[in-house]
Amino acid sequence: MPSAPAPIDVPAERAARRRRAGAVLRAYVALTKPRIVELLLVTTLPAMVLAAQGLPELGLVLATLIGGSLAAGSANALNCYIDRDIDAVMHRTVARPLARHVVTPRAGLVFGVVLGVVAIAIMWAFTGWLPALLTVFAILFYVLVYTLVLKRRTPQNIVWGGAAGCMPVLIGWAAVTGSLAWAPVVMFGIVFFWTPPHFWALAMKFKDDYARAGVPMLPVVASPLTVVKRIVGYTWLTVATSLLLWPLATSWIYGTVAVLSGAWFLVAAHQLLARVRRGEPARALPLFHLSNSYLAVLFVGLAVDALVR
């Protein structure tokens, strides 16, 4: 007689299902690039605090941050969908869900579109038409202009494509005031000029990855000295733009933070330039991490200034 089938271990089966569900959930979260989303939120909330000259209404803050997070997640997921071919050949990105086939391309595309629709709906319903319109622009610019047009065609890709990452300050300001002004334009400029030195420092570390993928990031097509000179130039532009906000909309509190943090950023950039001129290895990754800290410190100082005043 045939032997009876082995009994199913119900607890083990349930645990396996939970692990599979958890892995799929983590894969979809990874598509949104949470670290980039966090960086965008660091600039959004201080812009709202400055616009309100204090703490904005909690409901408005939550709607803006949730809508902004979903919008950034949408743009990043669609970026992963478009770039899945080059992500699969770059060591830095080979673990992304679409590159590993943990999520299917169709599912990734649908996920990105749905996130974008939900984000725009939240912004329109709870923050107004102008923040919603700026959100639409940010998503489309990142996906269509940067990812589809600029990224694989020009070493200036991150310079102009980085404008999408500057939009949260405009969105946060518009959510509070319903309009725009010179102060958020200057904040836009800070993030705009900050993006190239921030990203080029990272790209110097992963130059071979970008070369293998055929992406003409500046470190792939230019010498280390040329790249670092441009990093220094954009760092000066970043710090100079940050100081414009002092007489325009802030007090000595922000001014002190801007001067000290700007000096910190500039010294690090010039130290990198000095090493490259001496023929030493660039070791640019510490500048990348420092640039994250610089932007966070600067915008936290902006928020503290507005709250104190």
Backbone as numpy.savetxt, mean C-alpha at the origin, in Angstrom:
# Nx Ny Nz CAx CAy CAz Cx Cy Cz
-16.51 -63.61 2.84 -17.36 -62.41 2.84 -16.47 -61.16 2.84
-16.91 -60.09 2.10 -16.12 -58.86 2.10 -16.06 -58.25 3.48
-14.93 -57.68 3.77 -14.77 -57.06 5.09 -15.58 -55.77 5.16
-16.04 -55.44 6.33 -16.81 -54.21 6.52 -15.91 -53.00 6.38
-16.43 -51.91 5.79 -15.61 -50.70 5.66 -15.18 -50.17 7.01
-14.01 -49.61 7.02 -13.50 -49.05 8.27 -14.39 -47.91 8.72
-14.66 -47.80 9.99 -15.50 -46.71 10.48 -14.83 -45.36 10.27
-15.66 -44.39 9.98 -15.14 -43.03 9.77 -14.84 -42.38 11.12
-13.66 -41.82 11.20 -13.29 -41.09 12.42 -13.90 -39.69 12.30
-15.09 -39.50 12.88 -15.83 -38.25 12.71 -15.07 -37.05 13.24
-14.52 -37.09 14.45 -13.76 -35.92 14.93 -12.58 -35.56 14.02
-11.86 -36.59 13.53 -10.72 -36.32 12.65 -11.18 -35.71 11.33
-12.29 -36.20 10.81 -12.83 -35.65 9.56 -13.24 -34.20 9.73
-13.88 -33.91 10.84 -14.27 -32.52 11.11 -13.05 -31.62 11.25
-12.04 -32.11 11.92 -10.82 -31.32 12.08 -10.16 -31.06 10.73
-10.17 -32.07 9.85 -9.59 -31.90 8.51 -10.37 -30.87 7.72
-11.70 -30.91 7.83 -12.52 -29.92 7.11 -12.24 -28.51 7.62
-12.08 -28.38 8.94 -11.77 -27.06 9.50 -10.42 -26.56 9.00
-9.44 -27.46 8.91 -8.12 -27.06 8.42 -8.20 -26.61 6.96
-8.95 -27.35 6.15 -9.10 -26.97 4.74 -9.80 -25.63 4.61
-10.86 -25.44 5.39 -11.59 -24.17 5.35 -10.69 -23.03 5.80
-9.90 -23.26 6.85 -8.98 -22.23 7.32 -7.94 -21.87 6.29
-7.43 -22.89 5.57 -6.42 -22.64 4.55 -7.00 -21.81 3.40
-8.23 -22.13 3.01 -8.88 -21.37 1.93 -9.12 -19.93 2.39
-9.60 -19.76 3.62 -9.84 -18.41 4.14 -8.55 -17.61 4.16
-7.46 -18.21 4.62 -6.17 -17.51 4.66 -5.70 -17.15 3.25
-5.98 -18.01 2.29 -5.59 -17.73 0.91 -6.32 -16.50 0.37
-7.60 -16.40 0.65 -8.35 -15.23 0.17 -7.91 -13.95 0.88
-7.61 -14.06 2.16 -7.08 -12.88 2.88 -5.74 -12.47 2.28
-4.90 -13.46 1.95 -3.59 -13.14 1.37 -3.73 -12.42 0.04
-4.77 -12.71 -0.72 -4.98 -12.02 -1.99 -5.14 -10.51 -1.80
-5.62 -10.08 -0.65 -5.84 -8.65 -0.41 -4.57 -7.92 0.00
-3.47 -8.66 0.24 -2.19 -8.08 0.68 -2.39 -7.22 1.94
-2.69 -7.85 3.06 -3.05 -7.11 4.29 -2.03 -6.08 4.73
-0.73 -6.34 4.52 0.28 -5.37 4.97 0.15 -4.05 4.21
-0.16 -4.13 2.93 -0.36 -2.90 2.16 -1.61 -2.18 2.65
-2.67 -2.93 2.95 -3.91 -2.33 3.46 -3.63 -1.59 4.76
-2.85 -2.20 5.64 -2.51 -1.55 6.92 -1.81 -0.21 6.68
-0.91 -0.19 5.72 -0.17 1.03 5.44 -1.09 2.14 4.94
-2.08 1.77 4.14 -3.03 2.76 3.64 -3.88 3.33 4.78
-4.26 2.48 5.73 -5.07 2.95 6.85 -4.29 3.91 7.73
-2.96 3.74 7.78 -2.12 4.63 8.58 -2.24 6.08 8.08
-2.48 6.26 6.80 -2.62 7.62 6.26 -4.07 8.11 6.26
-5.03 7.19 6.19 -6.44 7.59 6.10 -6.93 8.24 7.38
-6.73 7.58 8.51 -7.28 8.07 9.77 -6.70 9.42 10.16
-5.37 9.64 10.10 -4.87 10.98 10.41 -5.44 12.07 9.50
-5.66 11.75 8.24 -6.27 12.74 7.33 -7.67 13.09 7.81
-8.41 12.11 8.29 -9.76 12.38 8.80 -9.70 13.21 10.08
-8.73 12.90 10.95 -8.60 13.66 12.20 -8.25 15.12 11.90
-7.34 15.34 10.96 -6.98 16.71 10.60 -8.17 17.44 9.99
-8.92 16.76 9.13 -10.08 17.39 8.49 -11.13 17.79 9.52
-11.30 16.94 10.55 -12.30 17.22 11.58 -11.77 18.12 12.69
-10.43 18.36 12.69 -9.78 19.09 13.78 -10.13 18.46 15.13
-10.10 17.15 15.14 -10.42 16.39 16.33 -10.87 15.00 15.91
-11.57 14.31 16.81 -12.04 12.97 16.48 -13.30 13.04 15.62
-13.29 12.45 14.44 -14.51 12.42 13.63 -15.53 11.48 14.27
-16.75 11.51 13.76 -17.80 10.61 14.23 -17.36 9.15 14.02
-17.56 8.33 15.05 -17.08 6.95 15.02 -17.66 6.16 13.84
-18.95 6.33 13.59 -19.57 5.61 12.49 -18.95 5.96 11.15
-18.62 7.23 10.98 -18.00 7.67 9.73 -16.60 7.08 9.60
-15.87 7.06 10.70 -14.52 6.48 10.68 -14.58 5.01 10.32
-15.48 4.27 10.94 -15.59 2.84 10.67 -15.97 2.58 9.22
-16.95 3.34 8.71 -17.38 3.15 7.32 -16.23 3.44 6.36
-15.48 4.50 6.63 -14.37 4.88 5.75 -13.26 3.84 5.79
-12.92 3.39 6.99 -11.83 2.42 7.11 -12.23 1.06 6.55
-13.47 0.64 6.79 -13.92 -0.65 6.25 -14.02 -0.57 4.73
-14.66 0.49 4.24 -14.76 0.65 2.79 -13.40 0.78 2.14
-12.51 1.54 2.77 -11.17 1.70 2.21 -10.38 0.40 2.23
-10.54 -0.38 3.30 -9.84 -1.67 3.37 -10.33 -2.61 2.28
-11.64 -2.66 2.08 -12.19 -3.53 1.04 -11.77 -3.07 -0.35
-11.72 -1.75 -0.55 -11.29 -1.22 -1.85 -9.85 -1.57 -2.13
-8.98 -1.39 -1.14 -7.57 -1.75 -1.31 -7.43 -3.25 -1.53
-8.21 -4.05 -0.79 -8.18 -5.49 -0.98 -8.64 -5.89 -2.36
-9.64 -5.19 -2.88 -10.12 -5.45 -4.24 -9.03 -5.19 -5.26
-8.41 -4.01 -5.17 -7.35 -3.66 -6.12 -6.19 -4.66 -6.05
-5.83 -5.06 -4.82 -4.72 -6.00 -4.67 -5.06 -7.39 -5.20
-6.30 -7.84 -4.97 -6.71 -9.14 -5.47 -6.73 -9.15 -7.00
-7.21 -8.07 -7.60 -7.22 -7.99 -9.06 -5.80 -7.89 -9.61
-4.92 -7.22 -8.87 -3.50 -7.19 -9.24 -2.91 -8.60 -9.23
-3.25 -9.39 -8.20 -2.77 -10.77 -8.13 -3.31 -11.60 -9.29
-4.56 -11.34 -9.68 -5.15 -12.07 -10.80 -4.40 -11.77 -12.10
-4.12 -10.50 -12.35 -3.45 -10.11 -13.58 -1.99 -10.57 -13.59
-1.34 -10.48 -12.44 0.10 -10.77 -12.36 0.41 -12.21 -11.95
-0.56 -13.10 -12.03 -0.32 -14.46 -11.55 0.78 -15.16 -12.34
0.99 -14.77 -13.60 2.04 -15.41 -14.39 3.43 -15.01 -13.90
3.63 -13.72 -13.62 4.95 -13.30 -13.15 5.14 -13.60 -11.67
4.06 -13.64 -10.90 4.18 -14.00 -9.49 4.74 -15.42 -9.34
4.41 -16.29 -10.30 4.84 -17.68 -10.21 6.33 -17.87 -10.46
7.01 -16.86 -11.03 8.44 -17.01 -11.31 9.31 -16.13 -10.42
8.68 -15.36 -9.52 9.44 -14.50 -8.62 9.46 -15.12 -7.23
10.66 -15.22 -6.64 10.78 -15.81 -5.31 9.95 -15.06 -4.28
9.87 -13.74 -4.41 9.15 -12.93 -3.42 7.65 -13.18 -3.46
7.12 -13.59 -4.59 5.67 -13.69 -4.75 5.18 -15.11 -5.07
6.11 -16.06 -5.15 5.72 -17.41 -5.58 4.73 -18.07 -4.61
4.68 -17.62 -3.38 3.77 -18.21 -2.39 2.38 -17.61 -2.43
2.12 -16.64 -3.30 0.79 -16.05 -3.37 -0.23 -17.09 -3.85
-1.47 -16.98 -3.38 -2.47 -18.05 -3.63 -2.69 -18.41 -5.10
-2.75 -17.41 -5.98 -2.97 -17.72 -7.39 -1.74 -18.35 -8.02
-0.57 -17.94 -7.58 0.66 -18.55 -8.10 0.79 -20.00 -7.67
0.28 -20.32 -6.49 0.33 -21.70 -5.98 -0.90 -22.51 -6.37
-1.86 -21.88 -7.05 -3.10 -22.54 -7.48 -3.96 -22.98 -6.29
-3.82 -22.28 -5.17 -4.70 -22.53 -4.03 -6.08 -21.95 -4.32
-6.10 -20.83 -5.04 -7.33 -20.19 -5.50 -7.30 -20.19 -7.02
-8.41 -20.50 -7.65 -8.45 -20.51 -9.12 -8.47 -19.08 -9.64
-7.98 -18.85 -10.86 -8.04 -17.49 -11.43 -9.45 -16.92 -11.46
-10.42 -17.73 -11.85 -11.81 -17.26 -11.90 -12.29 -16.82 -10.51
-11.99 -17.63 -9.49 -12.40 -17.29 -8.12 -11.71 -16.01 -7.66
-10.42 -15.86 -7.99 -9.70 -14.65 -7.61 -10.28 -13.42 -8.27
-10.64 -13.53 -9.54 -11.23 -12.41 -10.26 -12.58 -12.02 -9.66
-13.42 -13.02 -9.43 -14.75 -12.75 -8.84 -14.59 -12.12 -7.46
-13.68 -12.66 -6.66 -13.44 -12.14 -5.31 -13.04 -10.67 -5.37
-12.11 -10.32 -6.26 -11.66 -8.93 -6.36 -12.77 -8.00 -6.80
-13.57 -8.42 -7.76 -14.68 -7.58 -8.25 -15.73 -7.39 -7.17
-16.08 -8.46 -6.47 -17.10 -8.37 -5.41 -16.63 -7.44 -4.30
-15.36 -7.58 -3.89 -14.84 -6.67 -2.86 -14.96 -5.22 -3.29
-14.64 -4.95 -4.56 -14.71 -3.59 -5.05 -16.12 -3.05 -5.05
-17.07 -3.85 -5.48 -18.47 -3.42 -5.51 -18.97 -3.13 -4.10
-18.65 -4.02 -3.16 -19.08 -3.81 -1.77 -18.43 -2.56 -1.20
-17.15 -2.35 -1.49 -16.44 -1.16 -0.98 -17.09 0.11 -1.48
-17.37 0.17 -2.77 -17.97 1.38 -3.35 -19.36 1.61 -2.78
-20.13 0.53 -2.59 -21.47 0.66 -2.02 -21.41 1.22 -0.60
-20.46 0.72 0.20 -20.31 1.22 1.57 -19.93 2.69 1.56
-18.97 3.05 0.72 -18.54 4.45 0.68 -19.67 5.36 0.22
-20.43 4.93 -0.78 -21.53 5.75 -1.29 -22.62 5.92 -0.23
-22.94 4.83 0.47 -24.05 4.86 1.43 -23.70 5.61 2.71
-22.46 5.52 3.16 -22.12 6.02 4.49 -21.17 7.21 4.51
-20.50 7.50 3.39 -19.56 8.63 3.40 -19.88 9.69 2.36
-20.64 9.35 1.32 -21.01 10.35 0.32 -20.48 10.02 -1.06
-20.95 10.80 -2.03 -20.62 10.50 -3.43 -19.15 10.78 -3.75
-18.56 11.83 -3.15 -17.19 12.17 -3.50 -16.19 11.11 -3.03
-16.24 10.67 -1.76 -15.34 9.57 -1.37 -15.57 8.31 -2.21
-16.82 8.03 -2.55 -17.11 6.85 -3.38 -16.47 6.99 -4.75
-16.58 8.18 -5.34 -16.00 8.41 -6.66 -14.47 8.30 -6.61
-13.86 8.84 -5.57 -12.41 8.73 -5.41 -11.99 7.27 -5.21
-12.83 6.50 -4.54 -12.55 5.08 -4.34 -12.57 4.34 -5.67
-13.56 4.63 -6.51 -13.62 4.02 -7.84 -12.36 4.36 -8.63
-11.96 5.63 -8.58 -10.77 6.06 -9.31 -9.53 5.30 -8.81
-9.40 5.16 -7.49 -8.22 4.50 -6.93 -8.12 3.05 -7.40
-9.23 2.33 -7.35 -9.23 0.92 -7.78 -8.88 0.81 -9.26
-9.56 1.60 -10.09 -9.35 1.51 -11.54 -7.94 1.95 -11.92
-7.42 2.98 -11.25 -6.07 3.45 -11.58 -5.04 2.39 -11.26
-5.17 1.76 -10.10 -4.19 0.73 -9.71 -4.25 -0.48 -10.64
-5.46 -0.89 -10.96 -5.61 -2.10 -11.77 -5.32 -1.84 -13.24
-5.95 -0.80 -13.80 -5.86 -0.58 -15.24 -4.59 0.17 -15.64
-4.28 1.25 -14.92 -3.14 2.08 -15.32 -1.82 1.47 -14.84
-1.73 1.17 -13.54 -0.46 0.64 -13.03 -0.23 -0.80 -13.47
-1.16 -1.70 -13.11 -0.91 -3.13 -13.34 -0.92 -3.50 -14.82
-1.91 -3.01 -15.56 -2.04 -3.43 -16.96 -1.16 -2.64 -17.92
-0.94 -1.36 -17.64 -0.25 -0.51 -18.61 1.20 -0.23 -18.21
1.43 0.27 -17.02 2.74 0.78 -16.65 3.72 -0.29 -16.18
3.28 -1.22 -15.39 4.18 -2.10 -14.65 5.16 -2.84 -15.55
4.70 -3.36 -16.66 5.56 -4.19 -17.51 6.16 -3.42 -18.68
5.95 -2.09 -18.69 6.38 -1.32 -19.87 7.42 -0.24 -19.59
7.48 0.27 -18.37 8.35 1.42 -18.13 8.95 1.37 -16.72
10.20 1.79 -16.57 10.79 1.87 -15.23 10.20 2.99 -14.38
9.37 3.83 -15.00 8.67 4.86 -14.24 7.35 4.32 -13.66
7.15 3.00 -13.75 5.88 2.40 -13.35 5.46 2.78 -11.94
6.38 2.66 -10.99 6.00 2.89 -9.60 5.84 4.38 -9.30
6.50 5.24 -10.08 6.38 6.68 -9.85 4.94 7.12 -10.08
4.41 6.79 -11.25 3.05 7.22 -11.58 2.02 6.25 -11.05
2.32 4.97 -11.06 1.37 4.00 -10.54 1.14 4.15 -9.06
2.13 4.70 -8.35 1.98 4.89 -6.92 0.93 5.90 -6.53
0.41 6.65 -7.51 -0.65 7.62 -7.20 -1.87 6.96 -6.60
-2.12 5.69 -6.96 -3.27 5.00 -6.38 -3.15 4.87 -4.87
-1.93 4.67 -4.39 -1.71 4.54 -2.96 -1.80 5.86 -2.21
-1.87 6.96 -2.94 -2.00 8.27 -2.32 -3.47 8.66 -2.09
-4.38 7.93 -2.72 -5.79 8.32 -2.68 -6.43 8.26 -1.30
-6.01 7.37 -0.38 -6.68 7.32 0.92 -6.72 8.65 1.66
-5.70 9.49 1.52 -5.74 10.78 2.24 -6.84 11.67 1.67
-7.04 11.64 0.35 -8.12 12.41 -0.26 -9.47 11.84 0.14
-9.57 10.51 0.15 -10.84 9.87 0.51 -11.20 10.16 1.95
-10.21 10.05 2.86 -10.49 10.32 4.27 -10.92 11.76 4.50
-10.23 12.69 3.86 -10.60 14.11 3.99 -12.01 14.36 3.44
-12.29 13.82 2.25 -13.60 14.03 1.62 -14.72 13.40 2.43
-14.43 12.29 3.12 -15.46 11.65 3.94 -15.90 12.56 5.08
-14.96 13.35 5.62 -15.27 14.23 6.74 -15.90 15.54 6.26
-15.35 16.14 5.21 -15.76 17.48 4.81 -16.69 17.51 3.61
-16.73 16.43 2.83 -17.53 16.44 1.61 -16.90 17.20 0.48
-15.63 17.60 0.65 -14.94 18.37 -0.38 -13.44 18.09 -0.25
-12.66 18.78 -1.08 -11.20 18.68 -0.99 -10.62 20.06 -0.72
-9.34 20.10 -0.33 -8.67 21.36 -0.01 -7.18 21.18 -0.25
-6.40 22.23 0.02 -4.97 22.15 -0.21 -4.27 21.19 0.74
-4.75 21.09 1.97 -4.09 20.21 2.94 -4.06 18.75 2.47
-5.19 18.17 2.05 -5.10 16.79 1.57 -4.30 16.66 0.28
-4.25 17.70 -0.53 -3.42 17.66 -1.74 -1.95 17.56 -1.35
-1.54 18.30 -0.32 -0.16 18.22 0.15 0.11 16.83 0.74
-0.85 16.29 1.49 -0.67 14.93 2.02 -0.55 13.91 0.88
-1.33 14.11 -0.17 -1.20 13.27 -1.37 0.22 13.36 -1.90
0.76 14.57 -1.95 2.12 14.77 -2.43 3.16 14.08 -1.58
2.96 14.08 -0.27 3.90 13.39 0.63 3.99 11.91 0.26
2.82 11.26 0.16 2.81 9.83 -0.14 3.30 9.57 -1.57
2.98 10.48 -2.48 3.40 10.33 -3.88 4.92 10.31 -4.00
5.59 11.27 -3.36 7.05 11.34 -3.44 7.72 10.27 -2.56
7.03 9.83 -1.52 7.57 8.79 -0.64 7.59 7.42 -1.32
6.65 7.15 -2.20 6.49 5.82 -2.79 7.73 5.34 -3.56
8.35 6.15 -4.45 9.51 5.64 -5.19 10.68 5.22 -4.30
11.14 6.04 -3.36 12.26 5.54 -2.54 11.87 4.33 -1.70
10.65 4.30 -1.24 10.16 3.15 -0.48 10.22 1.88 -1.33
9.67 1.93 -2.53 9.58 0.73 -3.35 10.89 0.38 -4.02
11.64 1.39 -4.47 12.93 1.09 -5.12 13.90 0.43 -4.15
13.83 0.80 -2.87 14.70 0.14 -1.88 14.37 -1.35 -1.80
13.09 -1.68 -1.88 12.69 -3.08 -1.89 13.08 -3.75 -3.21
12.87 -3.04 -4.32 13.16 -3.61 -5.63 14.65 -3.88 -5.82
15.52 -3.10 -5.16 16.96 -3.38 -5.25 17.28 -4.75 -4.65
16.59 -5.10 -3.59 16.79 -6.41 -2.96 16.34 -7.53 -3.89
15.23 -7.31 -4.62 14.65 -8.36 -5.46 14.81 -8.06 -6.95
15.93 -7.41 -7.29 16.19 -7.04 -8.68 16.17 -8.26 -9.60
16.79 -9.35 -9.18 16.85 -10.54 -10.02 15.46 -11.13 -10.26
14.60 -11.03 -9.25 13.21 -11.49 -9.42 12.52 -10.73 -10.55
12.62 -9.41 -10.49 11.95 -8.59 -11.51 12.56 -8.82 -12.89
13.86 -9.00 -12.94 14.52 -9.27 -14.23 14.03 -10.60 -14.80
13.91 -11.61 -13.95 13.44 -12.92 -14.40 12.01 -12.84 -14.94
11.20 -11.98 -14.32 9.80 -11.84 -14.74 9.62 -10.87 -15.89
10.70 -10.19 -16.30 10.59 -9.24 -17.39 9.92 -7.94 -17.02
9.99 -7.57 -15.73 9.38 -6.32 -15.26 10.50 -5.28 -15.14
10.40 -4.16 -15.89 11.50 -3.19 -15.92 11.53 -2.22 -14.74
11.53 -2.76 -13.52 11.70 -1.88 -12.37 13.05 -1.17 -12.49
13.13 0.02 -11.94 14.33 0.84 -12.12 15.62 0.10 -11.76
15.69 -0.65 -10.66 16.94 -1.35 -10.36 17.33 -2.40 -11.40
16.38 -2.84 -12.23 16.70 -3.81 -13.28 17.39 -3.13 -14.46
16.98 -1.90 -14.78 17.46 -1.24 -16.00 18.49 -0.16 -15.73
18.76 0.17 -14.47 19.71 1.24 -14.15 20.75 0.72 -13.15
21.88 1.41 -13.08 22.94 1.02 -12.15 22.50 1.32 -10.72
23.09 0.62 -9.74 22.76 0.91 -8.33 22.98 2.37 -7.97
24.04 3.00 -8.52 24.29 4.40 -8.20 23.16 5.28 -8.72
22.70 5.02 -9.93 21.59 5.81 -10.49 20.34 5.65 -9.65
20.05 4.40 -9.27 18.85 4.14 -8.47 18.92 4.88 -7.14
20.07 4.79 -6.47 20.18 5.39 -5.14 20.17 6.92 -5.23
20.73 7.49 -6.30 20.63 8.94 -6.48 19.18 9.37 -6.59
18.38 8.58 -7.30 16.96 8.92 -7.42 16.23 8.71 -6.10
16.63 7.69 -5.36 16.05 7.50 -4.03 16.30 8.72 -3.16
17.54 9.23 -3.19 17.87 10.41 -2.39 17.05 11.61 -2.86
16.94 11.79 -4.18 16.18 12.92 -4.71 14.73 12.88 -4.28
14.09 11.73 -4.38 12.68 11.62 -3.99 12.52 11.71 -2.47
13.53 11.30 -1.72 13.46 11.46 -0.27 13.45 12.93 0.11
14.30 13.72 -0.57 14.28 15.17 -0.33 12.92 15.77 -0.69
12.35 15.35 -1.80 11.04 15.85 -2.20 9.97 15.46 -1.16
10.08 14.26 -0.62 9.12 13.82 0.40 9.19 14.70 1.63
10.40 14.91 2.12 10.57 15.70 3.35 10.17 17.16 3.11
10.56 17.71 1.97 10.19 19.10 1.66 8.67 19.26 1.60
7.99 18.30 0.98 6.53 18.37 0.89 5.89 18.24 2.26
6.47 17.37 3.10 5.91 17.22 4.45 5.98 18.52 5.23
7.01 19.32 4.98 7.16 20.60 5.71 6.15 21.64 5.22
5.65 21.50 4.00 4.65 22.44 3.50 3.37 22.40 4.34
3.11 21.23 4.92 1.88 21.09 5.70 1.94 21.83 7.03
3.14 22.16 7.48 3.30 22.83 8.77 2.63 24.20 8.79
2.99 25.14 7.93 2.30 26.43 7.98 0.88 26.37 7.42
0.58 25.35 6.63 -0.72 25.31 5.96 -1.84 24.87 6.88
-1.59 23.85 7.71 -2.71 23.28 8.46 -2.34 22.71 9.82
-1.09 22.90 10.30 -0.67 22.26 11.54 0.08 23.24 12.42
0.53 22.74 13.57 1.26 23.57 14.53 2.68 23.06 14.70
3.35 23.59 15.73 4.74 23.22 15.99 4.88 21.74 16.33
3.81 21.11 16.80 3.89 19.69 17.16 4.19 18.86 15.92
3.35 19.02 14.90 3.60 18.31 13.65 4.93 18.78 13.05
5.20 20.08 13.10 6.44 20.60 12.52 7.67 19.94 13.11
7.67 19.75 14.43 8.80 19.10 15.09 8.94 17.65 14.62
7.81 16.95 14.55 7.83 15.55 14.09 8.32 15.48 12.65
7.85 16.40 11.81 8.23 16.38 10.39 9.73 16.64 10.22
10.27 17.58 10.98 11.69 17.90 10.87 12.55 16.73 11.35
12.24 16.19 12.53 13.06 15.13 13.10 12.96 13.82 12.29
11.74 13.43 11.93 11.58 12.20 11.16 12.14 12.37 9.76
11.99 13.57 9.19 12.55 13.82 7.88 14.06 13.76 7.89
14.70 14.29 8.94 16.15 14.21 9.06 16.59 12.75 9.16
15.85 11.96 9.91 16.13 10.53 10.06 16.09 9.83 8.70
15.05 10.11 7.92 14.88 9.51 6.60 16.01 9.94 5.65
16.35 11.22 5.68 17.38 11.75 4.79 18.77 11.19 5.13
19.07 11.11 6.40 20.37 10.58 6.80 20.51 9.14 6.31
19.45 8.34 6.47 19.51 6.94 6.02 19.69 6.85 4.51
19.00 7.72 3.75 19.13 7.70 2.29 20.53 8.11 1.87
21.10 9.13 2.51 22.47 9.56 2.15 23.51 8.53 2.58
23.27 7.83 3.67 24.19 6.76 4.06 24.20 5.65 3.01
23.03 5.33 2.46 22.95 4.34 1.39 23.72 4.82 0.17
23.57 6.10 -0.17 24.29 6.65 -1.31 25.81 6.58 -1.09
26.25 6.90 0.12 27.69 6.86 0.41 28.24 5.44 0.27
27.48 4.44 0.72 27.95 3.05 0.60 28.09 2.65 -0.87
27.12 3.02 -1.67 27.16 2.65 -3.09 28.31 3.36 -3.79
28.57 4.61 -3.45 29.68 5.34 -4.06 31.03 4.73 -3.69
31.10 4.12 -2.51 32.35 3.46 -2.10 32.50 2.08 -2.73
31.49 1.65 -3.48 31.54 0.35 -4.12 31.12 -0.79 -3.22
30.50 -0.47 -2.08 30.04 -1.50 -1.16 28.66 -2.01 -1.59
28.24 -3.20 -1.12 26.88 -3.68 -1.39 25.85 -2.67 -0.87
24.80 -2.50 -1.64 23.83 -1.45 -1.31 23.12 -1.70 0.02
22.67 -2.93 0.25 21.90 -3.26 1.46 20.79 -2.23 1.67
19.88 -2.18 0.70 18.84 -1.15 0.72 17.61 -1.55 1.53
17.50 -2.82 1.90 16.29 -3.25 2.59 16.04 -2.52 3.92
17.08 -2.20 4.71 16.80 -1.41 5.92 16.13 -0.06 5.63
16.48 0.56 4.49 15.83 1.82 4.14 14.36 1.59 3.83
14.04 0.47 3.21 12.64 0.13 2.95 11.86 0.07 4.26
12.39 -0.64 5.24 11.70 -0.75 6.53 11.64 0.60 7.24
12.72 1.37 7.15 12.72 2.69 7.77 11.68 3.59 7.14
11.49 3.48 5.82 10.50 4.33 5.14 9.09 4.06 5.66
8.79 2.79 5.98 7.49 2.48 6.58 7.33 3.18 7.92
8.37 3.10 8.73 8.32 3.73 10.05 8.21 5.25 9.91
8.95 5.82 8.96 8.89 7.27 8.74 7.47 7.72 8.44
6.80 7.04 7.51 5.45 7.47 7.12 4.49 7.33 8.30
4.62 6.24 9.06 3.75 6.04 10.21 3.97 7.13 11.26
5.23 7.42 11.56 5.54 8.44 12.56 5.02 9.80 12.11
5.23 10.13 10.85 4.80 11.43 10.34 3.29 11.60 10.45
2.52 10.59 10.06 1.06 10.72 10.07 0.49 10.59 11.47
1.13 9.82 12.33 0.70 9.81 13.73 0.94 11.19 14.35
2.08 11.80 14.04 2.33 13.16 14.52 1.29 14.14 14.01
0.84 13.95 12.78 -0.21 14.80 12.22 -1.51 14.65 13.01
-1.87 13.40 13.34 -3.10 13.17 14.10 -2.99 13.75 15.51
-1.85 13.55 16.15 -1.67 14.08 17.51 -1.75 15.60 17.49
-1.16 16.23 16.49 -1.22 17.68 16.37 -2.66 18.16 16.32
-3.47 17.52 15.46 -4.87 17.94 15.32 -5.65 17.70 16.61
-5.39 16.60 17.30 -6.11 16.29 18.52 -5.75 17.25 19.65
-4.47 17.58 19.76 -4.02 18.48 20.81 -4.58 19.89 20.60
-4.56 20.31 19.33 -5.05 21.66 19.06 -6.56 21.76 19.17
